[in-house]
Amino acid sequence: MEYALVVAFDRDTVDFARGVEVGILHQRLRTEPLPLEATVHVENAEMAIRLADTNGLTVRAENPNGEWLQLVFSSSVSPGSMSS
């Protein structure tokens, strides 16, 4: 699968692109239901782990091509396992 930008960034830095990617992922984690599937560049692996930890989630990753990670974020607590 090939990925490309819909609109080119006006900044040509890796850090800017990584920040945008993490920002989009953060927003999706706050607004979309779990489990959430996402694809991020391998350079954002650490940030994906941090987002999962910060939100009390588990993240599973697959790296089929060495450049992009396919992630699945899910709840750390399985339904019915919480005691009242």
Backbone as a chain_set.jsonl record, in Angstrom:
{"seq": "MEYALVVAFDRDTVDFARGVEVGILHQRLRTEPLPLEATVHVENAEMAIRLADTNGLTVRAENPNGEWLQLVFSSSVSPGSMSS", "coords": {"N": [[0.843, -1.165, 0.0], [0.548, 2.203, -0.793], [1.258, 5.395, 0.555], [0.326, 8.827, 0.618], [0.381, 12.417, 0.852], [-2.573, 14.407, 1.082], [-2.715, 17.144, 0.906], [0.098, 19.108, 0.473], [2.482, 19.819, 3.036], [3.433, 23.031, 4.367], [5.796, 23.148, 5.599], [8.851, 21.52, 5.528], [9.838, 19.4, 7.244], [10.808, 16.562, 9.143], [10.099, 16.421, 11.848], [7.881, 18.157, 12.002], [5.989, 16.795, 10.403], [5.783, 14.414, 11.88], [4.688, 15.428, 14.245], [2.18, 16.358, 13.374], [1.022, 13.931, 12.609], [0.892, 12.568, 15.094], [-0.767, 14.32, 16.472], [-3.181, 14.038, 15.051], [-3.686, 11.335, 15.583], [-3.978, 11.44, 18.376], [-6.325, 13.016, 18.593], [-8.15, 11.294, 17.325], [-8.131, 9.161, 19.15], [-9.449, 10.335, 21.254], [-12.0, 10.762, 20.271], [-13.086, 8.667, 18.742], [-14.582, 5.38, 18.753], [-13.38, 2.474, 20.56], [-12.287, -0.796, 19.551], [-9.583, 1.022, 18.065], [-8.236, 1.448, 14.934], [-5.201, 2.35, 13.364], [-2.711, 3.854, 11.249], [0.664, 4.591, 11.38], [3.821, 6.242, 10.883], [6.914, 4.478, 11.359], [8.697, 5.981, 12.86], [7.13, 7.212, 14.719], [6.516, 5.371, 16.643], [7.237, 5.28, 19.413], [5.799, 7.506, 20.364], [3.187, 6.646, 19.897], [3.015, 4.568, 21.732], [3.283, 6.06, 24.088], [0.945, 7.635, 23.938], [-0.973, 5.605, 24.202], [-0.353, 4.658, 26.813], [-0.834, 7.01, 28.338], [-3.557, 7.285, 28.007], [-4.518, 5.029, 29.193], [-4.656, 2.689, 27.663], [-4.225, -0.279, 25.637], [-1.906, -1.062, 23.116], [-1.465, -2.656, 20.053], [0.862, -3.601, 17.611], [1.743, -3.971, 14.184], [4.216, -4.451, 11.726], [4.311, -4.456, 8.645], [5.819, -3.644, 6.394], [8.14, -2.344, 7.129], [8.252, 0.428, 7.138], [5.838, 1.63, 7.864], [3.561, 1.434, 10.603], [0.938, -0.641, 11.573], [-1.549, -0.108, 13.758], [-3.507, -1.125, 16.609], [-5.551, 0.127, 18.945], [-6.844, -0.554, 22.125], [-9.056, -1.099, 24.931], [-7.575, -1.354, 28.148], [-8.721, -2.806, 30.101], [-10.692, -5.607, 30.179], [-14.121, -6.053, 29.227], [-16.437, -6.543, 31.876], [-14.557, -7.31, 33.726], [-14.044, -5.546, 35.72], [-14.398, -4.786, 39.137], [-17.077, -3.803, 41.353]], "CA": [[0.0, 0.0, 0.0], [1.337, 3.429, -0.887], [0.638, 6.515, 1.24], [0.736, 10.141, 0.137], [-0.365, 13.527, 1.443], [-3.648, 14.996, 0.29], [-2.24, 18.513, 0.713], [1.502, 19.199, 0.907], [2.773, 20.716, 4.158], [4.263, 24.192, 4.024], [7.062, 22.921, 6.289], [9.428, 20.283, 5.009], [10.668, 18.781, 8.268], [10.305, 15.308, 9.685], [9.458, 16.687, 13.134], [6.567, 18.729, 11.755], [5.123, 15.71, 9.927], [5.548, 13.517, 13.017], [3.775, 16.113, 15.161], [0.838, 16.338, 12.78], [0.544, 12.557, 12.687], [0.558, 12.275, 16.489], [-1.935, 15.137, 16.802], [-4.358, 13.392, 14.461], [-3.915, 10.115, 16.348], [-4.486, 11.858, 19.693], [-7.713, 13.424, 18.401], [-8.948, 10.099, 17.044], [-8.263, 8.39, 20.391], [-10.404, 11.031, 22.108], [-13.326, 10.916, 19.684], [-13.584, 7.482, 18.054], [-14.734, 4.22, 19.639], [-12.367, 1.416, 20.568], [-10.872, -0.671, 19.204], [-9.266, 2.01, 17.039], [-7.135, 1.054, 14.049], [-4.503, 3.504, 12.808], [-1.418, 3.604, 10.615], [1.612, 5.677, 11.62], [5.198, 5.975, 10.471], [7.664, 3.805, 12.424], [9.348, 6.977, 13.719], [6.191, 7.618, 15.763], [6.194, 4.22, 17.494], [7.339, 5.677, 20.826], [4.691, 8.411, 20.686], [1.968, 5.829, 19.944], [3.055, 3.886, 23.035], [3.005, 7.075, 25.114], [-0.482, 7.965, 23.878], [-1.7, 4.475, 24.789], [-0.129, 4.688, 28.262], [-1.496, 8.187, 28.897], [-5.004, 7.085, 27.956], [-4.859, 3.756, 29.829], [-5.013, 1.757, 26.6], [-3.259, -1.232, 25.121], [-1.705, -0.904, 21.675], [-0.823, -3.769, 19.359], [1.422, -3.067, 16.367], [2.326, -4.836, 13.159], [5.069, -3.679, 10.828], [4.404, -5.323, 7.474], [6.735, -3.232, 5.326], [9.327, -1.697, 7.661], [8.156, 1.888, 7.181], [4.576, 2.026, 8.486], [3.019, 0.538, 11.623], [-0.508, -0.77, 11.673], [-1.812, -0.153, 15.191], [-4.857, -1.306, 17.126], [-5.671, 0.573, 20.325], [-8.018, -1.127, 22.787], [-9.143, -0.876, 26.368], [-6.682, -2.213, 28.934], [-9.564, -3.621, 30.975], [-11.704, -6.286, 29.382], [-15.468, -5.875, 29.772], [-16.855, -7.49, 32.898], [-13.487, -7.685, 34.663], [-13.944, -4.55, 36.788], [-15.271, -5.051, 40.279], [-17.711, -2.575, 41.825]], "C": [[0.897, 1.239, 0.0], [0.563, 4.569, -0.225], [1.179, 7.818, 0.68], [-0.126, 11.198, 0.815], [-1.467, 13.993, 0.501], [-3.268, 16.422, -0.074], [-0.808, 18.567, 1.235], [1.643, 20.168, 2.073], [3.598, 21.9, 3.674], [5.596, 24.153, 4.779], [7.588, 21.58, 5.806], [10.379, 19.674, 6.03], [10.002, 17.513, 8.772], [9.563, 15.556, 10.991], [8.063, 17.272, 12.969], [5.587, 17.63, 11.335], [4.795, 14.734, 11.056], [4.557, 14.134, 13.987], [2.344, 16.123, 14.655], [0.241, 14.939, 12.922], [0.104, 12.194, 14.104], [-0.667, 13.078, 16.921], [-3.223, 14.528, 16.27], [-4.698, 12.124, 15.245], [-4.504, 10.44, 17.716], [-5.966, 12.24, 19.597], [-8.618, 12.221, 18.148], [-9.168, 9.262, 18.295], [-9.29, 9.031, 21.325], [-11.827, 10.985, 21.565], [-13.904, 9.653, 19.042], [-13.66, 6.291, 19.006], [-13.57, 3.235, 19.505], [-13.005, 0.11, 20.13], [-10.692, 0.295, 18.035], [-8.074, 1.508, 16.235], [-6.526, 2.305, 13.436], [-3.2, 3.048, 12.165], [-0.542, 4.815, 10.846], [2.987, 5.265, 11.119], [5.956, 5.355, 11.647], [8.364, 4.789, 13.355], [8.424, 7.464, 14.831], [5.793, 6.474, 16.686], [6.207, 4.597, 18.97], [6.177, 6.577, 21.228], [3.365, 7.656, 20.738], [1.885, 5.088, 21.273], [2.728, 4.869, 24.153], [1.537, 7.474, 25.127], [-1.317, 6.853, 24.493], [-1.567, 4.501, 26.306], [-0.9, 5.827, 28.927], [-3.006, 7.998, 28.969], [-5.453, 5.758, 28.56], [-5.277, 2.687, 28.838], [-3.887, 0.779, 26.323], [-3.128, -0.964, 23.63], [-0.959, -2.116, 21.15], [-0.356, -3.234, 18.013], [1.924, -4.181, 15.463], [3.092, -3.942, 12.211], [5.287, -4.491, 9.559], [5.445, -4.926, 6.435], [7.973, -2.491, 5.814], [9.247, -0.195, 7.772], [6.922, 2.38, 7.927], [4.139, 0.971, 9.488], [1.507, 0.527, 11.517], [-0.811, -1.025, 13.138], [-3.273, -0.475, 15.464], [-4.808, -0.924, 18.599], [-6.937, -0.03, 20.904], [-7.944, -0.837, 24.277], [-8.213, -1.845, 27.093], [-7.472, -3.153, 29.834], [-10.618, -4.29, 30.108], [-13.071, -6.124, 30.042], [-15.814, -6.958, 30.786], [-15.786, -7.841, 33.906], [-13.324, -6.669, 35.781], [-14.882, -4.933, 37.924], [-15.86, -3.738, 40.767], [-17.462, -2.336, 43.285]], "O": [[1.892, 1.293, 0.723], [-0.645, 4.697, -0.421], [2.35, 7.905, 0.311], [-1.223, 10.91, 1.291], [-1.309, 13.975, -0.719], [-3.467, 16.862, -1.206], [-0.543, 18.107, 2.346], [0.998, 21.217, 2.096], [4.357, 21.799, 2.71], [6.43, 25.042, 4.606], [6.832, 20.615, 5.693], [11.558, 19.454, 5.749], [8.776, 17.415, 8.818], [8.508, 14.965, 11.223], [7.153, 16.918, 13.72], [4.477, 17.554, 11.862], [3.657, 14.279, 11.173], [3.677, 13.441, 14.5], [1.404, 15.918, 15.424], [-0.917, 14.791, 13.313], [-0.945, 11.578, 14.289], [-1.512, 12.57, 17.657], [-4.239, 14.507, 16.965], [-5.867, 11.87, 15.537], [-5.438, 9.772, 18.16], [-6.768, 11.827, 20.434], [-9.719, 12.139, 18.693], [-10.252, 8.713, 18.494], [-9.932, 8.33, 22.108], [-12.776, 11.153, 22.331], [-15.113, 9.586, 18.821], [-12.886, 6.207, 19.96], [-12.884, 3.18, 18.485], [-14.206, -0.062, 20.338], [-11.532, 0.375, 17.139], [-7.029, 1.182, 16.797], [-7.247, 3.218, 13.033], [-2.661, 1.992, 12.498], [-0.942, 5.941, 10.55], [3.272, 4.079, 10.953], [5.672, 5.671, 12.802], [8.602, 4.47, 14.52], [8.893, 8.071, 15.794], [4.827, 6.598, 17.439], [5.275, 4.262, 19.7], [5.628, 6.426, 22.32], [2.502, 7.994, 21.547], [0.813, 4.993, 21.871], [1.973, 4.539, 25.067], [0.945, 7.634, 26.194], [-2.267, 7.125, 25.227], [-2.567, 4.38, 27.014], [-1.544, 5.628, 29.958], [-3.656, 8.496, 29.888], [-6.624, 5.393, 28.458], [-6.151, 1.871, 29.13], [-2.743, 0.99, 26.727], [-4.117, -0.674, 22.956], [0.042, -2.548, 21.721], [-1.085, -2.499, 17.346], [2.455, -5.192, 15.923], [2.679, -2.819, 11.923], [6.321, -5.142, 9.405], [5.91, -5.773, 5.673], [8.782, -2.049, 4.997], [10.087, 0.416, 8.434], [6.96, 3.437, 8.556], [4.317, -0.227, 9.266], [0.877, 1.576, 11.387], [-0.385, -2.034, 13.7], [-4.158, -0.15, 14.672], [-4.12, -1.559, 19.397], [-7.985, -0.022, 20.259], [-6.921, -0.397, 24.803], [-8.08, -3.005, 26.703], [-6.953, -4.177, 30.279], [-11.353, -3.617, 29.385], [-13.171, -6.065, 31.267], [-15.522, -8.136, 30.581], [-16.051, -8.586, 34.85], [-12.544, -6.897, 36.705], [-16.017, -5.35, 37.696], [-15.241, -2.683, 40.625], [-17.93, -1.339, 43.836]]}, "num_chains": 1, "name": "protein.A"}
